Amino acid sequence: MTHPRCQLHGSLVALVTPMRGGKVDWIAFERLLEWHLEQGTDGVVVCGTTGESATLTAEERRKLVTKARLKLLGRIPLVVGVGTNDTRTTLEHAREAELLGADALLAVTPYYNKPSPRGLVLHYSALAEAARTPIVLYNVPSRTGVDMPVEVVKELGERHAHIVAVKEAKPDLERVRRLVAETPCAVLCGDDASLPDFLELGAVGVIGVVNNLLPAECAALVRTVEARDTVRAAGIIERFAPLARDLFLEPNPVPVKWALAEKFPWMPSEVRLPLAPLEPASRAKLAATLRATGVLSP
């Protein structure tokens, strides 16, 4: 489903940041980008939550955006996470991402500070006034402690034409209905388990975690639901659903990085503190799911 304001559509992967020995593994990063191009992913998000944005240095951020831009060469959109809990820093990240060629900016609600709805309007308005690149709002209250009301999305979308979408990670279907019906912004699903329901209600796609492991299937799921091909969609959902559950056994991106390392010999599973490696019990459960869904050989 296309949207008159938003060019982002389909399966956008919230890409992990491969790390080895405490540093970004640039070879693995480029191989992941190549794989997603081959698999038909519709867009790539770097420096997001799944990319461990909170622990990236300024230089790492610059290199991630630069390398992704050069590898993708405009074939699919590059979305860059710029959101922080400080408006000034968010604006700095946005300006740099624009200069480096980002196609869109993903800005999570400020965390820890717990701004009011009015504070959210002022924060995002400052971002919209500082940057001309399309902006995607990002509501994920389970991680930030801040829930962005539909009314805020509506006000921001009406005030700034280049606020084009909201990534909604709260699995609240009534909220999705309202976002689609009452705001000028497109809706992108941010809760993998709810993707089929979001799509049925008018979401234009997903910025997801499962996409890291099943990129072709995630892209196909969006298209089959839009085409009302219920039989094929049901088959994809049957494979998709167990991963949407078990990739969140522990804080994201710990499970998905471990899963990718099991799938690809060149992919490290390392995460940065304060995240810890996947626990043995979670490894056993996730490994069984990876085999059952065909990500790994039985």
N, C-alpha and C positions, 0 to 999 in steps of 0.2 A: 504494500500500500504506500503510494507516494504521498507527500505532504507539500502543500503549496509554499511553505516557508523553509522547510528543512530538506537538504540534499542527502543527509545521512539516512541510510535505509538498510534493512537486512541484518546480517550477522557481523557485528563489530566485536573483535576479540579484545578483552581486557588483558593485554599481553603481560606475561611474567617478565621479570628482569633476571636473566641467568647470572649467577654469581659463583665464583670459584676462588677460594683462598682469600675471601674478603673483598675481591674486586669484581667488577662486571666482566663477564665472559663475552667479549665482543664477537668472537667467532660463533658461539652458540646463538647469540642474539640475531645475527644476520641469517643463520640457518633457519631459525624460527620464522623470520620474515619471509624467506624464500618459500618455506613450506606453506605458509598461509596464502601466498600468492598462487601457488600451485593448486591448493585445495578450494579456492573460490571464496575465501573470506571477503566480506564486503567492505571492511574497514579495520584499521588497527588503532588501538588506544595505548599510548605509552605514558609512563610516569603517572599511572593511576594507582588505586589502592592495591590491585593485584600485582602491579609493578613495584610495590614497596616504596612508593613515592616519599613516605615520611622519613626514610633513611638514606635517600639519594643525596649526594653532594651536588653543588651547583654545576661543577664541571661534568659530572656523570649525566645530569639532566641534559645539558647542552649536547653532549655526544650521542645520547640516546635519540634525541630529536633529529640531529644532523644525519646520523647513520640511517635512521628509518626513512627520512626524506629521500636520501640518495638511493636507497634500496627500492623503495616503492615507486619512485619516479612518477608520482601522480596517477598511477594506475588504479589505486583505491585511496580513499581519504585517510589522512593521518590526523588523529585527534590527540591532543596533548593535555594531560591533567595539569592544571595550574592552581587548583584550590588549596588554600591553607587557612589557618585560623587567624591570620593577620591580613587585613585588606591591602596594606602597603606591599607585603611580600607577594600576595596573589597578583597584584598589578604588575610587579616586576617580572614574575614568571610569565604572565600573559604577553607582555611586550617582547620578551625574549623569544617565546614560542612563535609569535607572529613573524619576527625577523628571520627565524630559522625555517619558516615555510609551513607552519601548521595550517591545516585546512579547517580545523575547529578547535575550540578550547573547552575542556570539561572542568567545571568548577564546583567542587563539593561544598556543601554548607560549612561555614566556619565551625569547627569542633572545639570542645572544652569551654570556650567563652559563653556558649549558650545565648546567642543573640535573640532578641525579640523579633516578631515578624517585621516590625519597622526597621530594625537593624539589618535584617536580611535584604529588604528592599534597598536600603542605602548602600550596603556592601555590593550587591550585584549591579546596582546602577553605577557605582564608581567604576566597576570593572567594564561595564558596557560603554561608558564614556571614555575609558582609556584605551580600549581595543576595538577594532573594527571587524575582526575575524568572527565568524559565527560562534556563538556561545551556547553550551549545553549546561543547564543547571543540573545539579546532582543531589538528590535527597536520599540519604541512607541513615536514618535516625538510630538504627541499631548499633552503628559504629560512632556516630558523631554526638549523639545526645541531643540533637536538634532536629525537629520535624518541620519541614517547610509547608505551610498551608497552601491549599489550592489557590486561595485568594492572592497569595504572594506571587505565585507563578503567573496568574492571570494579569496582575498589575504590571509585573516586569515585562511580560510578553507584549502587552499593549503599549508600554512606554518605549520599548527598545526593539526594533524590528529584527536586529541581528541576535537577539536571544531566541534561538530557533527551536529548542527542544528541552525536555527535562528527562533525565535518567531517573526513573522512580524505582527505588529498591525496597519500598515498603509493600508487602504482599496484601494490599488492601484494594479489592476489586472495585468497590464503590468509589474510592479515590481515583482509580484509573478512569472509570466512566466520567467522572467530573472533569478530570484533566482533559480528556478528549473532547468533551462537549462544551466546556466553559472557557478554555484558554486557547490562544492562538498558536500555542507551541505543540510540536510533535511530541509523542511519548515514546521513549525507549525503555524497554524492560531492563531493570537492574537486579531482578530476583530470578535466577535461572529456573527454579522449580515452578514459578508462576508463568513462564513464557507462553505456553499455549493459551492460557486464559487472557493474558495481556493482549496477545495478537487478536484474539476473537473480539476484544473490546475496542480495537482500533489502534493499538501501538504499531509503530512502523518498523520495529526491529528490536534488537537486544544488544547491550554491551555486557558481555557475559564471560564467565569463567570456564564453563564446559566447552566453549568454543576453542579453548587451548588444546583440547584433546580430540574433539569431534568437529573440526571446522566445516567440512563439507556437509555433514549432517545438520549442523545448526543452520547453515545457509539454506539447505533444502527445506528444513522445517518451516522457516519463515515463508518461503514461497508456496509450500503445499497448503499451509493454513490460509494464506491469502487467496489461493486458487480454489479453496473449499474442497480440496482433495482429501477427504476425511480418512480414507482407507490408508493412503500412503503416510499421511501425517500421524496416524495412530501407530504405525510401525516405527517411525522415527522416535516418537515420544516414548515408546516402550524401551528403547535403547538409551534414550537421553535421560529419563527420569532417575534411574539409580545413581547416575553420575552427579546429577544436580543435587542429590541428597548427600552422597558420600564425599564429595569434594569439599564439604563443609563440616566434616567430622571434627576438625580443628580449625583454628583461625586461618582464613584465606590470606596468603597463597600457599601455606605450608603443604596441604594435601596435593594441590595441583602441581606444584613443583616436584614433589616426590613422584607423582604419577608420570609426569613428563620424563623424568630421569629413568623410570622403568621402561618407558616406551622407546626412548632414544639414547643410545650409548654415549652420545656426545653432549647430553644435557645434564648439568649438575642439579642436584636437589637442594643445594645450600640456600638458607635464608639468613637474614641479618637479625642479630639481637635487637630488640627483645623477643623476637620470634624464636622458637625452639624447633629442632627437628621433629618430624612426625613420630608419635609414640608407637611402640611395637604393636599394640592391639589395633590401633588405627591402620597401621601398615597392612596387617593381615586382612582386615575387613575391606580396605580399599583395593588390595591386590585381587581379592575374590571378585569384587565388582568389575575391575578392569578386565579380568578374564571372561566374566559372564557377559559383558557388553561388547567383547571382541576387540577392545583396545589393545589387550595383550593376548598372545596365543595361549590356549588352555594348557 
